Amino acid sequence: MGSYLNPGNKGFRESLCSEIYVDKTGLITRTNAVLDTRQKFVCVSRPRRFGKSMAADMLAAYYDREADSGELFDNLAVSQDSSYREHLNRYDVIKINIQEFLSTTHSMPEMLTFLQERMISELKRKYPEYVRSQHLSFVMKDIYAETGHSFVILIDEWDCLFREYQQEQEAQKQYLDFLRVWLKDQDYVALAYMTGILPVKKYGSHSALNMFTEYSMADPGNLAEYFGFTEEEVEALCTEYGMSFQEAKAWYDGYRLVTHTKNGDICYSMYSPKSVVEAMLRHRFGTYWNQTETYEALKIYIQMDMDGLKNAVVAMLAGERVSINTGTFGNDMTTFATKDDVLTLLVHLGYLTYDSTLETVAVPNREVSQEYVNAISTMDWQEVIRSVEASRKLLEALWSLDGDAVAAGIDRAHQEISILQYNDENSLSCTINLAFYFAREYYTVVRELPGGKGFADICLIPRRLHADKPAAVIELKWDNSAAGAIAQIKERNYVKALEDYKGNLLLAGINYDKKTKKHTCIIEQTEKP
């Protein structure tokens, strides 16, 4: 057993022995299906703390020919697959973390030389009679030719170089060309599995790694359910640990990953594993995913001077979905031609979720939303922060049935945030949602909720831990009347949308007058029929 060649199963054993382990061995079934095929090159990109390294440890433990891992896998999901025994501990595994080599060298040539030296050194210890070259690819060719042993190559943090050498295109190309020579068209490769945050870098016509099939937050393919914890897995953990699933959903849900199949699309609601595990172990919901990195990383991107970028961020903070084109993104952290390129990067970093069916992005959950607020609070977007901070008082005014105070608060939000120009009822809805930003502390906020004879514009539904708060049905009117909005709620029986809710209920009608450029609001408390 070596550090890089056949590293054993210790890493995966530690995961299994942890207090919380969620079985993701179904991924092995997927990789077994592409072994020694044209699809054997797999690049999986997902955000930090989404289980990338654990997956690499799991694959190493399963394939490593010098390990005996049957006891670890025999009771897990993969053991039920017909390919399980066929490939268990049958391959030489090379597992490397590029960050380790990058942090101990000072240039790209030095790093590549050091990496090859360490690989060859370990190969020589195992196969001393076949190591006759100083070039890694030729050494592995010779070993394969003499023994017939093919390799499973696992590369973790494959893209960290593009974060460390952001402006050095020549260094990036050297790295990509090294990977191409080492991996492409090599018979000794049974499987090449790379994992990182970014998909494979694009260089115009120069596509050094075009043999890889990419699975990303924008297009997870048939690996979507292995990109984090599924809703069913989180619900089971909440039951086990006595935690509110509704709260877990509000805090950590929101990543919508779609697998497209011949029988239709399958949409997975994915959760950040790091956040869910910490919440369960600490018995407290909070912000855990981004603990190891400050909001400065997000701030760098959202304050870029891209036309329409600020509008898009504010709209998403208000709960809107924004249409984007992901096709122009260069898969790096420096080449941005449009706001869509920045937003696509934020998808890969985990700060946005992408719906590949609708081709839209949104802020996924409360935890991530707080990161935006943290970043904006130190920027020159003070009008946005003032609206967010004022939203607490606006919610209290709603609870107090103070329609004048609610209307005045919405007026201020509209006046301060000049980008929220009113054109129709939809733009009014955006302002209302941002003005009531703090409501997410207690409520599930649902827009266009079916109820009675139509759709209620906005419903505030208290989550179970906040059942003492009143529910609210809010109807919006454009150049009409607040009283007309209240009448519509009643006439069309919108409260039917809340038929499972048993507590107090508020009806709020909000109107915007185009002539006076003012809002009016009427609030009524009612008993559910």
Sequence and secondary structure as in RCSB ss.txt:
>XXXX:A:sequence
MGSYLNPGNKGFRESLCSEIYVDKTGLITRTNAVLDTRQKFVCVSRPRRFGKSMAADMLAAYYDREADSGELFDN
LAVSQDSSYREHLNRYDVIKINIQEFLSTTHSMPEMLTFLQERMISELKRKYPEYVRSQHLSFVMKDIYAETGHS
FVILIDEWDCLFREYQQEQEAQKQYLDFLRVWLKDQDYVALAYMTGILPVKKYGSHSALNMFTEYSMADPGNLAE
YFGFTEEEVEALCTEYGMSFQEAKAWYDGYRLVTHTKNGDICYSMYSPKSVVEAMLRHRFGTYWNQTETYEALKI
YIQMDMDGLKNAVVAMLAGERVSINTGTFGNDMTTFATKDDVLTLLVHLGYLTYDSTLETVAVPNREVSQEYVNA
ISTMDWQEVIRSVEASRKLLEALWSLDGDAVAAGIDRAHQEISILQYNDENSLSCTINLAFYFAREYYTVVRELP
GGKGFADICLIPRRLHADKPAAVIELKWDNSAAGAIAQIKERNYVKALEDYKGNLLLAGINYDKKTKKHTCIIEQ
TEKP
>XXXX:A:secstr
  SSBS  SHHHHHHHHSS     THHHHHHHHHTTSTT EEEEE  TTSSHHHHHHHHHHHHBTT   HHHHTT
SGGGGSTTHHHHTT BEEEEEEHHHHHHT SSHHHHHHHHHHHHHHHHHHH GGG   SSHHHHHHHHHHHH   
EEEEEETTTHHHHHTTT HHHHHHHHHHHHHHHTT TTEEEEEEEESS    BTTB TTTT EEE SS  GGGGG
GSSEEHHHHHHHHHHHT  HHHHHHHH  EEEEEEETTEEEEEEEE HHHHHHHHHHTS    TTTTS THHHHH
HHTS  TTHHHHHHHHHTT  EE  GGG  SSSS  SSHHHHHHHHHHHTSSEEETTTTEEE   HHHHHHHHHH
HTTTT HHHHHHHHHHHHHHHHHHTT HHHHHHHHHHHHHH TT   SSHHHHHHHHHHHTGGGGGTEEEEEEEE
 SSSEEEEEEEE GGGTTS EEEEEEEESS HHHHHHHHHHTTGGGGGTT  S EEEEEEEEETTTTEEEEEEEE
E   
